[in-house]
Amino acid sequence: MDTPQEPRWLDDEESLAWRAPASTLVRLQAALDAQLHRDAGISHFEYQVLASLSEAPGRTLRMSALAVLTEGSLPRLSKVVARMTR
């Protein structure tokens, strides 16, 4: 029976190469959210919801399809859609 292999951790160079783009992605998300809040009063996720609906035939989608397109959970999407419809 084979024993499971220990994971190979990143060396220092690989770790730096990984952390730089990962950090950039986190900061980019925060910057997009801040800009959208300043300009339109909505979050980046809310923008994704609106953009997905605007591109859909008849501008409607099932909530499950919208959740996939926006990469959001159904509970999160339900709360956002309820808030946006008020």
N, C-alpha and C positions, 0 to 999 in steps of 0.2 A: 504494500500500500504506500503510495506517495505521500510525503508530508507536504503541507502547504508551504510555499516559498514566502519568505519574508518580503515585504514590499521594498523596492529600491527607492530610497529617498533621494531627493534632488541634491546635487552637490551645490557648492556656493554659487558657481557661475550660472547653473540652471535655475537656481532659486531666484537670483537677481533678474534673470531673463523672464521668469514667470511673473514675479511680483510687479514689475514695471507696467506691463499692459493691464494686469488685473487692477492695479491701483488707478490707472487711467480710466478704465471702464467705470469704476465706482465713482470717481470724481465727475466723469461725463454725465452719468445718470443724475447726480445731484445738481450739476449745472443746468441740465435740461429742465429738471423740475423747477428750479428757482426761476429760470427765464420764463417758462410757461406760466408760473404763478404770477410773476410781475406783469407779463403782457396780456394774459387772458384769464387769469384766476382759476386755472385748471392744472392738474398734475399731468405728468408725462403719461401715466396709465390712462387717465381720462382722455387725453389726446389720442392715444392708441385706439381706444374704444370708438371715439368719433370718426377717426380716419378709417377704421375698418368698416364701420357702418356706411360711411359716405361712398366707399368703393363697392359695396355689396349691391347686387341687383335689387331694385326696389328699396334700397337703403334699409333693409331689414335682414336680420340673421337670428337663428335660434341661439339662445344663450350659451348652449354647449359649444356651438361653432365659434361664437364670439370669444368665449373663454380660451379656446385653442389659439385663435388668431392673436389675441392680446397676451397670451401666456400668463393668464390669471386664473385663479381658482373661481369656481362658481359662487361661493359665498362672497368673495371680494367683489366680483363683477356685479352681483345682485345689489350690494350696498352702493356701489358707484352708480349704477344705472338708476336705482331708486332716488339717490341724491340728485342726479342730473335731471331727472324728469320733473322734480319739484321746481 
